[in-house]
Amino acid sequence: MRFPRLLALFAGALAVQADFHVAPSGSDANPGSRGRPFATLERARDAVRERRAAGQLPKGEFTVWLHGGDYRRTNALELAEADSGRPAAPIVWRAWKDDRVRWLGGVALPPVVRWSPVADAAVARRFDEAVRPQVRELDLRALGITDFGEMKSRGFSRGTATAHCELFFDGRPMTLARWPNEGEFDRLAGFPAGSGKNDDHGGNIGEPPGGFLYSGDRPNRWQDPADIWVHGYWAWDWANSYERIAELDRERRFIRTAPPHGLYGFRKGQRFHFLNVLEELDRPGEWYLDRTAGKLYFWPPDGAAGAEVTLSLLDQPLVQLSGVSHVQFRGLVLEATRGNGVEIRGGTNNRIVGCILRNLGNSGVIVEGGTGHGVVSCDLFDTGDGGVSLTGGDRQTLTPGGHFVDNCHFQRQGRWSKCYVPAIALTGVGLRASHNHIHDHPHCAILFWGNDHLMEFNDIHHIALETGDVGAIYTGRDYSFRGNRIRHNFIHETGGVGMGSMGVYMDDCVSGTEVFGNVFYKVHWAMFIGGGRDHRVENNLFVDCDPAVRADARGLDASPVWRSMVNDYMRQQLAAVPAELYRSRYPAIRALDALYGSKDDFKGIPAEGNVVARNVCVGKWLDLGWHAKAEGFEVRDNFTSGDPQLVNPAKQDFRLKPGSTAFSTGFQAIPFERIGLRSDADRKRLGLVGTAIRH
């Protein structure tokens, strides 16, 4: 009776031995066995290539086991087509059991208890007297660190830029010394005489290189303005950028920025702050790097003297896949690169599973092209730009890309770029974002462009914390974006400045979206139709929103700005996709043909064909304005007055009691138990490994 069991154990041992093992304490001269592991990822990659070329890979999964410790990266791990697995036999790069395996794009610095007080008296005098004893100094050049990167203009519409080095303490990014302090802003005071003009909205905008004026005398205390920067929402609360100061005239209280200057010019009263100012290192968690001397100055937070201190150095992604298929990365910590965490271009069916991606200069995962790539059960924290960006599918043929991000936790994206760097971006055709938890974001949570995307069962809250005129889920400005579905999401307690924020924001006449079975709680404009057509807003629950549904018909506005958008840009966008294919797939587009007609005889595009049905609302209900007419909206069977009998709204239990009269409208119960993160083996492992990872 024992013989079959022994045989099975022997076969299992052979299977383990057939895999490769890597450990920081290993050697590339080893055979890559468990007892004699490789030392580097590249040696393991090459060994897999050799096996593959020789036809010696097994019929099933082949694993590169990574044992616990830090794998310091000075370059990206680059995989190409030769590193691919097969559909039923992927190549898996995986952490061993519950080991904490970290790919580190930076360097661990000495603990702050080993840093020195500020030695140079002239430097010490630049700090407030009460601050001087708190600031610690570290000579990076003495540690052999000389590549600090450089700050670059970045932000809305500037694209991503590989960041300069950053300081991380106890697993969290620290704040580059700034004024006003974090969470606070100064305001543009105005412009020198003769340097401004009126914009299309009646505001005054400074013309670069005219610059702008600031108020107060705070900059008078700053000794050296040579590398001081400003970050601001220069004209609009949805467009920010970082600009280097080219001239700081303290007597005139005047700032001139270096090119490319503030996007959309500068508007009086808009928010901005100074950063990279040594004298403003005045609270725990702030730091400053003297690039010329190679000295790092830091006021460490209290109570963590032995915490890890990390400086990001790598200016590449940690992982780069080009034309690779059927490869997985599981259970890894990817951290402290100045660039993206993972980049995937082309290929098919690659997976990032159960990984922690944090403290990255740009984005977590970038997918461009290919088919069927997935990011699953990962934690993504503290990225400089976005979280996961998926681009795939073909809008000319409406072929789906099949990429997806599922069961992931996103927190604190947009550390640098702020606007339009969402936790999840979907671009193309047929992509999915499901069961994710997204919060603490300065702008939007999910941004999508294109067709036939599915966004479902996501828990989204505390977004738009620093911006305005933004949606938790957002798209806009294209009549050909159709077939998108937003279903069973919980969107709640959103922020917003100026115009505030929306839950689902269908901006600038975008059309044809299904919004079904979502829950909106304490959202400013929960469902916003900005001039669009053919939306279906059905079976949603709105609680304490302001209002639940807001809509306009801006496509009829005759002003030059809106007429140009609809008659020129959106006409071009509609003409850029195959006419018959789109009218066959989305028949409602046919109505636009008659409305557009002659470009010279254009009368505008009304907001028509929108259905708002079988929703439940507690609080403000519907607001139609800006050319919108009731005839364009089929509003029926909604429960908007009386008590819908929610189970316990004080504790955010928004289920309807079985006997609720709201069900008489045809309202269907929302599957609350399916919204948000799911517990699976990879998430459970993250819980174990995460004991050493501060969220």
VOGU-3710 file (C-alpha; in Angstrom, 3 decimals, decimal comma):
1> mrfprllalf> 0,000/0,000/0,000  2,915/2,347/0,580  4,439/1,860/-2,887  2,061/4,192/-4,841  2,480/6,906/-2,193  6,287/6,650/-2,356  6,111/6,779/-6,128  3,984/9,919/-5,999  6,396/11,567/-3,567  9,324/10,644/-5,802
11> agalavqadf> 7,546/12,074/-8,850  6,820/15,288/-6,937  10,475/15,602/-5,956  11,505/15,233/-9,593  9,005/17,964/-10,592  10,507/20,400/-8,074  14,013/19,566/-9,234  12,964/20,255/-12,814  12,293/23,899/-11,880  14,941/26,560/-11,292
21> hvapsgsdan> 15,711/28,324/-8,013  17,235/31,756/-7,408  18,414/33,284/-4,133  20,368/36,446/-3,286  22,948/34,216/-1,583  23,261/31,893/-4,592  25,792/31,791/-7,407  25,361/31,907/-11,148  27,925/29,094/-11,336  25,379/26,839/-9,603
31> pgsrgrpfat> 22,965/24,599/-11,535  19,919/26,493/-10,236  18,643/23,677/-8,037  16,968/24,240/-4,679  20,165/23,364/-2,828  22,411/25,285/-5,235  20,396/28,212/-6,574  21,351/30,865/-9,105  22,088/34,370/-7,836  20,612/36,557/-10,586
41> lerardavre> 17,364/36,822/-12,480  19,240/37,055/-15,765  20,977/33,720/-15,214  17,616/32,096/-14,526  16,130/33,719/-17,639  18,985/32,430/-19,794  18,704/28,950/-18,293  14,987/28,862/-19,175  15,842/29,975/-22,708  18,369/27,159/-23,016
51> rraagqlpkg> 15,816/24,592/-21,844  13,188/25,983/-24,207  15,546/25,972/-27,186  16,493/22,379/-26,425  12,847/21,342/-26,139  13,356/20,278/-22,520  10,577/22,230/-20,842  7,828/20,099/-19,272  4,352/19,793/-20,731  2,918/21,770/-17,825
61> eftvwlhggd> 3,894/24,876/-15,848  7,602/25,607/-15,385  8,529/27,692/-12,342  11,479/29,898/-11,505  11,354/29,897/-7,699  12,648/33,076/-6,054  13,776/32,720/-2,463  13,464/35,455/0,144  15,484/38,655/0,156  16,205/41,750/-1,906
71> yrrtnalela> 17,151/41,527/-5,570  18,811/44,880/-6,226  18,077/45,983/-9,762  20,323/48,303/-11,749  18,511/47,498/-15,002  15,161/46,126/-16,137  14,658/42,384/-16,353  14,016/42,167/-20,086  12,073/39,241/-21,493  11,507/38,648/-25,206
81> eadsgrpaap> 9,615/36,131/-27,331  12,300/33,518/-26,597  11,228/33,621/-22,933  7,591/32,691/-23,626  5,686/29,729/-22,300  2,803/27,929/-23,971  -0,977/28,214/-23,447  -1,195/25,256/-21,053  2,404/25,538/-19,865  3,264/29,060/-18,672
91> ivwrawkddr> 6,658/30,136/-17,372  6,074/31,343/-13,796  8,444/33,587/-11,833  7,257/33,025/-8,294  8,144/33,728/-4,677  9,035/30,588/-2,718  6,268/29,687/-0,265  5,709/32,694/2,039  9,124/34,276/1,443  9,253/38,037/1,011
101> vrwlggvalp> 10,885/38,527/-2,388  11,596/42,137/-3,348  12,915/43,494/-6,619  14,403/46,786/-5,511  15,151/49,609/-7,921  16,797/51,675/-5,225  19,264/51,294/-2,431  18,701/50,893/1,282  20,423/53,752/3,094  21,824/53,541/6,634
111> pvvrwspvad> 19,206/53,903/9,406  18,623/57,524/10,372  20,192/56,921/13,794  23,497/56,694/11,918  22,977/59,955/10,040  24,801/63,047/11,285  23,547/66,387/12,528  23,975/69,121/9,933  27,724/69,811/9,981  27,992/73,007/7,951
121> aavarrfdea> 26,988/75,969/10,103  26,055/78,026/7,044  23,633/75,308/5,941  22,226/74,895/9,461  21,430/78,615/9,628  19,120/78,215/6,620  16,716/76,181/8,775  14,442/77,645/11,413  16,151/77,535/14,799  13,662/75,012/16,185
131> vrpqvreldl> 14,160/72,773/13,152  17,966/72,559/13,212  18,263/69,832/15,875  15,720/67,677/14,029  17,365/67,586/10,601  19,797/64,787/9,813  22,415/64,773/7,073  23,766/61,952/4,892  26,668/62,197/2,440  25,459/60,223/-0,578
141> ralgitdfge> 28,690/60,627/-2,526  30,574/58,962/0,303  28,266/55,984/-0,261  29,072/55,983/-3,976  25,700/57,427/-4,993  26,077/60,113/-7,631  23,177/59,634/-10,074  20,348/61,694/-8,658  18,357/62,106/-11,861  16,825/65,454/-12,620
151> mksrgfsrgt> 13,514/67,111/-12,071  11,508/67,637/-15,239  8,342/69,463/-16,104  5,533/66,964/-15,849  1,791/66,866/-15,290  -1,408/67,074/-17,321  -0,843/66,576/-21,070  2,927/66,496/-20,555  3,248/62,711/-20,616  5,180/60,790/-17,998
161> atahcelffd> 8,772/61,583/-17,239  11,241/59,308/-15,515  11,491/60,905/-12,132  14,434/62,125/-10,138  15,429/60,093/-7,121  12,967/59,950/-4,248  13,274/59,191/-0,559  11,134/56,503/1,115  10,981/55,928/4,848  9,309/53,001/6,564
171> grpmtlarwp> 7,712/52,004/3,270  6,179/55,401/2,429  7,293/58,273/0,173  8,548/61,349/1,944  7,742/64,944/0,979  10,190/67,091/-0,939  10,575/70,276/1,131  7,813/72,687/0,101  5,857/75,789/0,962  3,045/75,942/1,836
181> negefdrlag> 3,175/72,567/3,518  1,414/69,461/2,231  -2,300/69,923/1,683  -1,977/73,695/1,488  -1,558/76,106/-1,441  -0,729/79,708/-2,190  -2,704/81,638/-4,796  -1,545/83,471/-7,906  -1,804/87,153/-6,973  -1,938/88,552/-10,504
191> fpagsgkndd> 0,340/89,616/-13,330  2,711/92,442/-14,202  1,022/95,318/-16,001  0,359/94,544/-19,644  1,191/90,828/-19,443  -2,307/89,374/-19,243  -5,255/88,743/-21,537  -8,838/87,670/-21,112  -9,605/84,050/-21,901  -12,793/82,601/-23,363
201> hggnigeppg> -14,297/82,282/-19,894  -13,671/85,826/-18,732  -10,586/85,123/-16,629  -7,197/86,806/-16,856  -4,311/84,638/-18,022  -0,654/85,616/-17,942  1,257/85,055/-21,156  4,611/83,269/-20,823  7,268/84,496/-20,499  5,386/87,194/-18,571
211> gflysgdrpn> 4,982/84,927/-15,549  2,901/85,821/-12,533  2,933/87,627/-9,199  2,764/86,008/-5,772  1,736/87,524/-2,443  3,687/87,885/0,778  7,399/87,809/1,485  8,049/84,165/2,246  10,615/83,750/-0,592  12,774/86,508/0,922
221> rwqdpadiwv> 14,263/83,963/3,313  15,359/81,574/0,544  19,059/81,873/-0,102  19,432/80,106/-3,445  16,514/80,002/-5,928  18,557/78,202/-8,614  16,672/74,896/-8,402  13,335/75,885/-6,893  10,218/74,595/-8,655  6,540/75,467/-8,572
231> hgywawdwan> 3,603/73,096/-8,930  0,173/74,422/-9,659  -3,279/74,133/-11,121  -2,399/77,163/-13,205  -5,671/77,773/-15,050  -8,054/74,906/-14,238  -8,570/72,555/-11,325  -8,170/69,557/-13,670  -4,807/70,485/-15,206  -1,605/70,678/-13,162
241> syeriaeldr> 2,085/70,859/-13,997  5,512/71,274/-12,400  7,657/74,141/-13,659  11,188/75,267/-12,838  11,579/78,858/-11,723  13,750/80,765/-14,187  13,480/84,091/-12,377  12,453/84,951/-8,827  12,220/88,717/-8,303  11,621/89,201/-4,593
251> errfirtapp> 11,247/92,955/-4,850  8,434/92,715/-7,425  7,119/89,410/-6,010  7,371/88,066/-9,516  8,007/84,539/-10,863  8,922/83,664/-14,412  8,947/79,950/-15,171  11,208/78,173/-17,609  9,626/76,680/-20,734  7,192/75,001/-21,289
261> hglygfrkgq> 5,468/77,212/-18,667  2,082/76,659/-17,083  -0,376/74,713/-19,206  -3,189/77,006/-20,448  -1,245/79,975/-19,096  -1,721/81,327/-15,580  -4,995/82,465/-14,033  -5,255/84,820/-11,088  -6,410/83,098/-7,916  -5,366/79,600/-8,955
271> rfhflnvlee> -3,546/77,261/-6,536  0,189/76,614/-6,492  3,054/75,817/-4,151  6,862/75,980/-4,158  8,963/72,845/-3,816  12,584/71,775/-3,595  13,355/74,578/-1,134  15,965/73,805/1,535  14,722/76,462/3,967  11,221/74,960/3,877
281> ldrpgewyld> 12,360/71,648/5,357  10,345/72,401/8,479  8,287/69,354/9,470  8,728/65,600/9,953  8,828/63,650/6,705  10,307/66,428/4,574  13,636/66,116/2,773  15,960/67,989/0,436  18,884/66,929/-1,744  21,799/69,259/-2,439
291> rtagklyfwp> 22,755/67,827/-5,825  26,012/69,735/-6,063  27,361/68,594/-2,704  25,613/65,215/-2,769  24,159/65,854/0,704  20,727/64,537/1,696  18,858/66,399/4,458  15,888/64,788/6,218  13,650/65,300/9,224  12,633/61,702/10,039
301> pdgaagaevt> 9,155/61,059/11,436  8,962/60,206/15,127  8,973/56,699/16,503  10,675/54,805/13,687  14,392/55,212/14,295  15,163/51,737/12,985  12,887/51,956/9,941  14,197/51,268/6,469  15,281/54,285/4,428  15,347/53,813/0,645
311> lslldqplvq> 16,470/56,023/-2,237  15,170/55,223/-5,742  17,909/54,978/-8,363  16,768/52,822/-11,306  15,516/54,897/-14,248  13,916/51,928/-16,033  11,006/49,616/-15,339  11,726/46,675/-13,058  10,223/44,244/-15,595  9,952/44,724/-19,360
321> lsgvshvqfr> 8,202/42,218/-21,643  8,299/42,605/-25,420  6,448/40,102/-27,570  6,258/37,670/-24,646  3,384/35,225/-24,141  2,234/32,945/-21,316  4,546/34,277/-18,594  3,468/34,991/-15,019  4,960/36,885/-12,088  3,491/35,868/-8,729
331> glvleatrgn> 3,967/36,956/-5,135  6,692/39,572/-5,674  7,301/43,025/-4,207  8,319/45,506/-6,929  9,614/48,725/-5,441  11,574/51,970/-5,733  12,213/52,512/-9,412  11,990/56,008/-10,850  10,072/54,594/-13,829  7,210/52,108/-14,226
341> gveirggtnn> 6,984/48,873/-12,316  6,112/46,555/-15,222  5,835/47,203/-18,954  4,205/44,673/-21,314  4,147/45,267/-25,076  2,625/42,801/-27,492  2,337/39,099/-26,770  -0,592/37,316/-25,178  -1,854/36,003/-21,851  0,777/37,308/-19,451
351> rivgcilrnl> -0,148/37,746/-15,791  0,964/39,840/-12,836  -0,578/38,039/-9,851  -0,476/38,591/-6,101  2,268/41,209/-6,274  2,860/44,408/-4,311  3,895/47,336/-6,513  4,724/50,411/-4,485  6,860/53,535/-4,270  7,262/53,850/-8,031
361> gnsgvivegg> 8,170/57,059/-9,838  5,721/56,576/-12,680  3,013/53,892/-13,015  2,505/50,387/-11,681  1,790/48,340/-14,819  1,687/49,528/-18,432  0,186/47,198/-21,060  0,344/48,256/-24,699  -1,045/45,959/-27,370  -1,186/42,197/-27,397
371> tghgvvscdl> -4,170/40,274/-26,065  -5,427/38,807/-22,819  -2,932/40,265/-20,345  -4,105/40,464/-16,724  -3,203/42,102/-13,417  -4,817/40,057/-10,673  -4,995/40,258/-6,850  -2,216/42,837/-6,587  -1,689/45,789/-4,240  -0,576/49,032/-5,906
381> fdtgdggvsl> 0,398/51,858/-3,563  2,118/55,239/-3,874  2,797/55,575/-7,584  3,959/58,855/-9,072  1,524/58,545/-11,962  -1,189/55,939/-12,490  -1,826/52,398/-11,332  -2,567/50,037/-14,252  -2,892/51,265/-17,832  -4,347/48,797/-20,345
391> tggdrqtltp> -4,296/49,495/-24,092  -5,581/46,825/-26,439  -8,080/45,831/-29,089  -8,688/47,393/-32,489  -11,228/50,195/-32,848  -11,155/49,840/-36,631  -12,477/46,278/-36,426  -13,942/46,376/-32,894  -11,811/43,354/-32,054  -11,533/43,097/-28,227
401> gghfvdnchf> -8,138/43,212/-26,517  -9,203/41,089/-23,560  -6,875/42,739/-21,031  -8,175/42,988/-17,474  -7,363/44,186/-13,987  -9,187/42,218/-11,321  -9,289/42,062/-7,518  -6,587/44,690/-7,013  -6,190/47,279/-4,262  -5,174/50,785/-5,360
411> qrqgrwskcy> -4,210/53,526/-2,916  -2,455/56,868/-3,352  -1,864/57,021/-7,081  -0,966/60,360/-8,692  1,724/61,382/-6,228  3,315/63,561/-8,927  1,186/63,987/-12,020  -2,164/64,285/-10,151  -4,565/64,662/-13,127  -5,656/61,984/-15,593
421> vpaialtgvg> -3,354/59,371/-14,079  -6,114/57,066/-12,814  -5,808/53,911/-10,789  -7,071/52,099/-13,903  -6,962/53,337/-17,499  -8,708/51,401/-20,283  -7,984/52,365/-23,901  -9,161/50,484/-26,982  -11,819/47,772/-27,201  -13,096/45,083/-24,871
431> lrashnhihd> -11,107/45,602/-21,657  -12,250/44,945/-18,086  -11,817/46,423/-14,589  -13,551/44,341/-11,919  -13,652/43,791/-8,139  -11,061/46,459/-7,402  -10,769/48,707/-4,341  -9,671/52,251/-5,252  -9,242/55,145/-2,838  -7,153/58,158/-1,777
441> hphcailfwg> -6,602/59,557/-5,260  -6,238/63,232/-6,235  -8,257/62,823/-9,459  -10,243/60,016/-11,182  -10,296/56,326/-10,298  -11,126/54,738/-13,674  -10,585/56,489/-16,999  -11,704/54,817/-20,218  -11,550/55,541/-23,938  -13,031/53,380/-26,662
451> ndhlmefndi> -15,628/50,664/-26,891  -17,146/47,636/-25,188  -15,296/48,016/-21,881  -16,711/46,504/-18,690  -16,277/48,171/-15,285  -18,031/46,183/-12,570  -18,030/45,395/-8,839  -15,458/48,075/-7,972  -15,419/49,865/-4,592  -14,354/53,489/-5,160
461> hhialetgdv> -14,168/56,221/-2,534  -12,197/59,292/-1,435  -11,123/60,290/-4,923  -10,861/63,820/-6,388  -9,068/64,822/-3,189  -7,118/67,662/-4,854  -8,911/68,416/-8,137  -12,272/69,454/-9,513  -14,527/68,872/-12,525  -13,662/65,170/-12,405
471> gaiytgrdys> -15,449/61,830/-12,184  -14,728/58,677/-10,237  -15,362/56,873/-13,551  -14,743/59,181/-16,490  -14,758/59,431/-20,283  -15,690/62,055/-22,827  -15,758/63,818/-26,169  -16,405/61,062/-28,736  -19,753/59,940/-30,213  -18,169/56,668/-31,364
481> frgnrirhnf> -17,360/55,471/-27,824  -20,190/52,956/-27,435  -20,993/49,637/-25,827  -19,361/50,465/-22,494  -20,923/49,056/-19,333  -20,605/50,393/-15,766  -22,302/47,860/-13,506  -22,614/47,164/-9,787  -19,945/49,553/-8,519  -20,049/51,272/-5,110
491> ihetggvgmg> -18,975/54,905/-5,483  -19,034/56,909/-2,280  -17,675/59,835/-0,276  -15,859/61,568/-3,104  -14,064/64,895/-2,840  -13,581/67,733/-5,299  -12,680/71,432/-5,380  -14,302/74,144/-7,472  -16,950/72,337/-9,536  -16,586/69,308/-7,287
501> smgvymddcv> -16,641/65,709/-8,491  -19,022/63,301/-10,178  -19,591/59,592/-9,687  -19,978/58,542/-13,313  -18,966/61,437/-15,576  -20,015/61,196/-19,222  -18,308/64,375/-20,358  -18,598/66,457/-23,515  -21,300/64,562/-25,401  -19,864/61,060/-25,109
511> sgtevfgnvf> -22,753/58,640/-25,624  -24,177/55,152/-25,412  -23,015/53,952/-21,973  -24,945/51,497/-19,792  -24,904/52,482/-16,097  -26,709/49,702/-14,235  -27,010/48,583/-10,627  -24,474/50,958/-9,097  -24,649/52,468/-5,605  -23,805/56,164/-5,140
521> ykvhwamfig> -23,470/57,561/-1,621  -22,451/61,127/-0,746  -21,334/62,005/-4,274  -21,740/65,551/-5,593  -23,258/64,970/-9,052  -23,603/61,215/-8,921  -24,568/60,500/-12,533  -23,653/63,291/-14,950  -24,639/63,266/-18,627  -22,725/66,127/-20,227
531> ggrdhrvenn> -24,635/66,563/-23,470  -24,519/62,902/-24,511  -27,048/60,610/-26,119  -28,364/57,064/-25,754  -27,181/56,482/-22,192  -29,118/53,960/-20,094  -29,126/54,829/-16,380  -31,060/51,988/-14,803  -31,513/50,205/-11,497  -29,052/52,392/-9,582
541> lfvdcdpavr> -29,337/53,402/-5,926  -28,570/57,037/-5,017  -28,230/58,114/-1,378  -27,481/61,695/-0,265  -26,165/62,939/-3,618  -26,425/66,491/-4,977  -28,232/65,586/-7,224  -28,545/61,925/-8,188  -28,755/62,639/-11,939  -27,666/65,824/-13,674
551> adargldasp> -27,755/66,338/-17,435  -27,303/69,055/-20,027  -27,384/69,469/-23,804  -24,142/71,326/-24,440  -24,046/69,915/-27,988  -26,624/72,610/-28,861  -24,582/75,506/-27,483  -23,803/77,999/-30,242  -20,692/79,539/-28,646  -17,448/79,098/-30,627
561> vwrsmvndym> -15,859/76,770/-28,049  -18,674/74,229/-27,974  -19,577/74,561/-31,653  -15,974/73,825/-32,612  -15,847/70,805/-30,301  -19,022/69,219/-31,691  -18,953/70,327/-35,320  -15,228/69,927/-35,924  -13,488/67,615/-33,472  -16,302/65,177/-32,755
571> rqqlaavpae> -17,359/65,073/-36,397  -13,770/64,079/-37,253  -13,705/61,434/-34,532  -16,914/59,870/-35,805  -15,623/59,890/-39,376  -12,407/58,157/-38,297  -14,143/54,830/-37,525  -15,706/52,483/-40,118  -19,196/53,781/-40,802  -21,082/50,576/-41,530
581> lyrsrypair> -19,391/48,523/-38,813  -20,225/51,055/-36,107  -23,772/51,642/-37,311  -24,363/47,916/-37,411  -22,933/47,310/-33,937  -24,426/50,494/-32,422  -27,583/51,365/-34,426  -28,256/54,535/-32,407  -25,319/56,215/-34,183  -27,424/56,385/-37,355
591> aldalygskd> -29,440/59,259/-35,878  -26,294/61,386/-35,848  -25,961/61,265/-39,640  -29,048/63,386/-40,191  -28,199/65,720/-37,310  -24,725/66,435/-38,590  -25,679/66,984/-42,237  -23,780/69,851/-43,809  -20,921/71,286/-41,782  -21,864/74,807/-42,849
601> dfkgipaegn> -25,526/74,351/-41,904  -24,868/72,694/-38,550  -27,594/73,214/-35,929  -26,011/71,323/-33,057  -26,544/67,866/-31,554  -29,316/67,515/-28,969  -29,133/65,196/-25,956  -31,651/62,529/-26,928  -32,351/58,857/-26,410  -31,280/58,814/-22,772
611> vvarnvcvgk> -33,171/56,423/-20,498  -33,332/56,970/-16,727  -35,431/54,147/-15,330  -36,097/51,999/-12,247  -33,628/53,860/-10,022  -34,040/54,437/-6,283  -33,117/57,829/-4,855  -32,892/59,092/-1,282  -32,286/62,845/-1,461  -32,048/65,194/-4,455
621> wldlgwhaka> -33,127/63,523/-7,668  -32,895/65,053/-11,165  -31,538/68,315/-12,588  -31,777/69,179/-16,304  -30,078/72,358/-17,506  -28,032/74,130/-20,198  -30,299/73,506/-23,201  -31,483/70,103/-21,939  -35,140/69,332/-22,589  -37,260/66,704/-20,903
631> egfevrdnft> -38,146/65,214/-24,305  -34,570/63,964/-24,666  -34,818/61,875/-21,523  -37,098/58,924/-20,922  -37,507/59,182/-17,156  -39,792/56,471/-15,774  -40,465/53,990/-12,987  -38,055/55,661/-10,532  -38,582/55,579/-6,762  -37,686/59,139/-5,731
641> sgdpqlvnpa> -39,927/59,935/-2,775  -40,850/58,073/0,363  -38,814/55,596/2,359  -37,217/52,775/0,336  -36,535/50,934/3,615  -32,769/50,532/3,530  -31,418/47,997/6,022  -29,008/50,298/7,898  -27,832/53,372/5,953  -25,987/54,736/9,017
651> kqdfrlkpgs> -23,600/51,795/8,663  -23,597/51,900/4,858  -25,783/48,837/4,584  -27,845/50,010/1,650  -29,664/46,789/0,918  -33,406/47,168/0,519  -35,487/45,260/3,042  -37,467/42,414/1,463  -40,749/44,267/1,754  -39,553/47,571/0,298
661> tafstgfqai> -42,109/49,264/-1,940  -39,235/50,300/-4,220  -39,278/46,788/-5,670  -42,673/47,552/-7,167  -40,969/49,744/-9,795  -39,089/46,740/-11,153  -35,924/47,567/-9,218  -33,631/44,518/-8,884  -31,650/43,802/-5,723  -28,007/44,845/-5,997
671> pferiglrsd> -25,465/42,068/-5,261  -23,585/43,970/-2,550  -21,745/40,829/-1,455  -19,902/40,729/-4,787  -18,655/44,333/-4,742  -14,994/44,993/-3,977  -12,072/42,697/-3,265  -12,455/38,922/-3,120  -10,436/36,700/-0,831  -8,341/34,231/-2,813
681> adrkrlglvg> -5,066/32,387/-2,252  -2,995/35,241/-3,632  -4,714/37,853/-1,464  -4,273/35,652/1,595  -0,578/35,376/0,827  -0,393/39,163/0,459  -1,821/39,378/3,970  1,040/37,249/5,285  3,827/38,942/3,346  2,269/42,332/3,994
691> tairh> 3,091/42,137/7,700  6,478/43,503/6,616  4,914/45,975/4,164  3,259/49,108/5,477  0,212/50,073/3,459
//
